[in-house]
Amino acid sequence: MKKTLRKLTLAALVAGATAFAATTAPTQAATSSNCTYYSDASHTTVVGQYGKDCCNNTVAWGVKTQYSVCGGCFICYPPPPR
């Protein structure tokens, strides 16, 4: 009887931990948070970009719209010479 209770308790803890990990794991959109925003569904006019480039510099300009494509890495442009 005690072994059965221990197994059930262990199974419940494992199931709970699995459910917690699944609900708190970052989503793909969060991990690929480089997004390019467009003016409409045709995706022809870029109106904003937010995220990081491949050199880990912040990219943040324009407006955010419902028409977006997220993922990848923005091109890293080196700073101009002084």
C-alpha positions, 0 to 999 in steps of 0.5 A: 500500500505504501509503495503504491502511494509513493508511486502515485505521489511521484507520478503526480509530482512529475506530471506537475513539474512537466506541466509547469515547465511546458507552460513557463517555457519561452515560446518561439516568438519570444526566442525569435523576437526579431520582427519586421513590421509591414504596413499591410498584409501584402508585406511590401512596405516595411514600417518598423523593425524591433529586436537585435542584430547579429552583433547583438546591437538593439534594433528599434525603429518604426511602428509595430503592426499586426502584419509582421514576420519574426525570426532570424537575425538582422544584418549587423552593420559596423559603425562608420569610421571616425 
